[in-house]
């Protein structure tokens, strides 16, 4: 029985690892997007939106570091919404 469960545990662990790496990459991409928005926001009209997005990214990273993958995924989705909102405001949408 151990021989059949071990491969399943490995597959599950690899799946979580792949998901986690994807999550980190998503957070890195969101931070890059924020940096681009900040550069274009010379009048600092989006400062509050950018701060909220950065906070959401930070909270997602903290949840990930604490091993709370489900919470990190939810916070990443929140961060994505905040970045999208800032981009929409930047372009007047």
Rosetta silent file (secondary structure, phi, psi, omega in degrees, C-alpha in Angstrom):
SEQUENCE: XXXXXXXXXXXXXXXXXXXXXXXXXXXXXXXXXXXXXXXXXXXXXXXXXXXXXXXXXXXXXXXXXXXXXXXXXXXXXXXXXXXXXXXXXXXXX
SCORE:     score description
SCORE:     0.000 S_00000001
   1 L     0.000  -35.953  179.265    0.000    0.000    0.000 S_00000001
   2 H   -61.910  -35.237 -177.966    2.861    2.380    0.720 S_00000001
   3 H   -68.157  -29.721  179.504    4.157    1.957   -2.797 S_00000001
   4 H   -84.211  -29.058 -179.487    0.893    3.095   -4.345 S_00000001
   5 H   -80.509  -31.931 -178.006    0.390    6.060   -2.023 S_00000001
   6 H   -58.914  -47.454  178.036    3.911    7.433   -2.308 S_00000001
   7 H   -62.428  -35.476  178.533    3.590    8.358   -6.012 S_00000001
   8 H   -66.013  -39.912  177.790    0.227    9.997   -5.329 S_00000001
   9 H   -64.424  -39.573  178.615    1.723   12.071   -2.530 S_00000001
  10 H   -64.593  -44.695  178.243    4.551   13.099   -4.831 S_00000001
  11 H   -61.160  -43.290  178.797    2.142   14.114   -7.586 S_00000001
  12 H   -63.117  -43.273  179.711    0.090   16.134   -5.094 S_00000001
  13 H   -64.486  -41.963  178.855    3.202   17.844   -3.745 S_00000001
  14 H   -65.353  -37.126  177.447    4.419   18.670   -7.244 S_00000001
  15 H   -62.964  -43.649  177.637    1.002   20.064   -8.130 S_00000001
  16 H   -65.619  -38.416  178.901    1.052   22.370   -5.116 S_00000001
  17 H   -64.606  -43.364  179.046    4.603   23.409   -5.925 S_00000001
  18 H   -63.370  -42.074  178.240    3.665   24.247   -9.513 S_00000001
  19 H   -63.085  -42.021 -179.017    0.655   26.213   -8.310 S_00000001
  20 H   -65.068  -42.804  178.662    2.810   28.038   -5.776 S_00000001
  21 H   -63.658  -37.521  176.922    5.426   28.954   -8.372 S_00000001
  22 H   -63.298  -40.380  179.484    2.647   30.244  -10.617 S_00000001
  23 H   -62.951  -44.962  178.922    1.324   32.329   -7.741 S_00000001
  24 H   -63.234  -41.859  178.282    4.725   33.891   -7.106 S_00000001
  25 H   -63.124  -40.244  177.560    5.107   34.639  -10.814 S_00000001
  26 H   -62.210  -42.758  179.383    1.661   36.274  -10.848 S_00000001
  27 H   -65.575  -39.156  176.771    2.605   38.467   -7.879 S_00000001
  28 H   -62.640  -41.508  178.637    5.871   39.438   -9.566 S_00000001
  29 H   -63.805  -42.295  178.644    3.949   40.375  -12.714 S_00000001
  30 H   -62.427  -41.062  178.040    1.493   42.471  -10.709 S_00000001
  31 H   -64.245  -38.344  176.636    4.358   44.328   -9.045 S_00000001
  32 H   -63.540  -40.763  177.240    5.876   44.993  -12.454 S_00000001
  33 H   -62.319  -42.400  178.966    2.563   46.372  -13.685 S_00000001
  34 H   -62.393  -39.780  178.720    2.359   48.646  -10.655 S_00000001
  35 H   -61.178  -41.518  177.883    5.847   49.955  -11.322 S_00000001
  36 H   -64.517  -40.621  178.617    4.821   50.847  -14.859 S_00000001
  37 H   -64.912  -42.026  179.638    1.688   52.607  -13.651 S_00000001
  38 H   -59.988  -41.099  179.856    3.719   54.563  -11.077 S_00000001
  39 H   -61.696  -41.215 -178.117    6.109   55.772  -13.751 S_00000001
  40 H   -78.439  -18.770 -176.822    3.242   57.061  -15.862 S_00000001
  41 L   -89.950   64.430 -175.912    1.411   58.612  -12.873 S_00000001
  42 L   -65.663  -24.767  179.740    3.578   61.728  -12.676 S_00000001
  43 L   -91.885    1.677  177.524    0.825   63.725  -10.977 S_00000001
  44 L    58.140   33.673  178.274    0.335   61.015   -8.324 S_00000001
  45 L   -72.867  -21.615 -176.351   -3.403   60.824   -8.947 S_00000001
  46 L  -104.728   14.864 -174.830   -3.337   57.066   -8.463 S_00000001
  47 H   -56.007  -44.793 -178.898   -1.272   57.012   -5.262 S_00000001
  48 H   -65.810  -41.050  179.103   -4.087   55.620   -3.100 S_00000001
  49 H   -65.347  -41.619 -179.562   -4.960   52.939   -5.668 S_00000001
  50 H   -67.258  -39.308  178.018   -1.332   51.927   -6.058 S_00000001
  51 H   -62.942  -43.028  179.016   -0.848   51.774   -2.298 S_00000001
  52 H   -63.956  -39.420  179.228   -3.904   49.522   -1.907 S_00000001
  53 H   -67.479  -42.925  178.253   -2.654   47.235   -4.670 S_00000001
  54 H   -62.068  -39.432  178.567    0.823   47.025   -3.134 S_00000001
  55 H   -62.987  -42.977  179.326   -0.732   46.192    0.240 S_00000001
  56 H   -63.545  -40.171  177.773   -2.771   43.384   -1.326 S_00000001
  57 H   -64.043  -44.021  179.200    0.344   41.998   -3.022 S_00000001
  58 H   -61.476  -43.461  178.715    2.251   42.157    0.257 S_00000001
  59 H   -63.937  -37.953  178.060   -0.542   40.358    2.112 S_00000001
  60 H   -65.175  -41.996  178.374   -0.619   37.657   -0.570 S_00000001
  61 H   -64.023  -40.147  178.644    3.133   37.163   -0.267 S_00000001
  62 H   -64.504  -42.207  178.367    2.854   36.932    3.526 S_00000001
  63 H   -63.191  -42.196  178.407    0.092   34.333    3.266 S_00000001
  64 H   -62.142  -45.888 -179.781    2.178   32.353    0.779 S_00000001
  65 H   -62.901  -30.795  178.375    5.238   32.540    3.034 S_00000001
  66 L   -83.586    2.941  178.080    3.098   31.307    5.917 S_00000001
  67 L    80.947   12.675 -179.301    1.995   28.293    3.904 S_00000001
  68 L   -95.710   77.017 -172.163   -1.583   29.515    3.499 S_00000001
  69 H   -64.118  -42.865 -179.394   -1.896   28.772   -0.205 S_00000001
  70 H   -63.167  -42.591  178.432   -5.674   29.166   -0.485 S_00000001
  71 H   -66.632  -39.832  178.674   -5.560   32.546    1.245 S_00000001
  72 H   -61.782  -39.807  178.430   -2.601   33.606   -0.889 S_00000001
  73 H   -64.992  -42.450  179.286   -4.551   32.725   -4.049 S_00000001
  74 H   -65.111  -41.799  179.176   -7.561   34.731   -2.873 S_00000001
  75 H   -68.583  -32.204  175.971   -5.384   37.708   -1.964 S_00000001
  76 H   -65.625  -40.088  176.717   -3.642   37.484   -5.333 S_00000001
  77 H   -63.126  -39.867  176.766   -7.034   37.709   -7.031 S_00000001
  78 H   -63.696  -43.487  178.622   -7.818   40.783   -4.915 S_00000001
  79 H   -61.574  -40.663  178.396   -4.476   42.310   -5.856 S_00000001
  80 H   -60.269  -42.792  178.327   -5.217   41.626   -9.537 S_00000001
  81 H   -62.304  -40.596 -179.156   -8.528   43.472   -9.216 S_00000001
  82 H   -68.218  -39.952  177.215   -6.798   46.435   -7.589 S_00000001
  83 H   -65.618  -43.795  178.122   -4.120   46.573  -10.289 S_00000001
  84 H   -60.123  -40.595  178.172   -6.788   46.330  -12.994 S_00000001
  85 H   -62.899  -42.258  178.421   -8.685   49.171  -11.318 S_00000001
  86 H   -64.913  -40.648  178.032   -5.581   51.348  -11.235 S_00000001
  87 H   -64.300  -40.847  179.063   -4.900   50.603  -14.908 S_00000001
  88 H   -62.667  -42.948  178.168   -8.479   51.478  -15.809 S_00000001
  89 H   -65.449  -38.093 -179.964   -8.197   54.800  -13.974 S_00000001
  90 H   -59.536  -39.927 -177.934   -4.850   55.459  -15.626 S_00000001
  91 L   -96.614    7.775  176.156   -6.413   55.129  -19.059 S_00000001
  92 L    70.457   30.373 -179.778   -9.648   56.849  -18.100 S_00000001
  93 L   -93.197    0.000    0.000  -11.836   53.768  -18.445 S_00000001
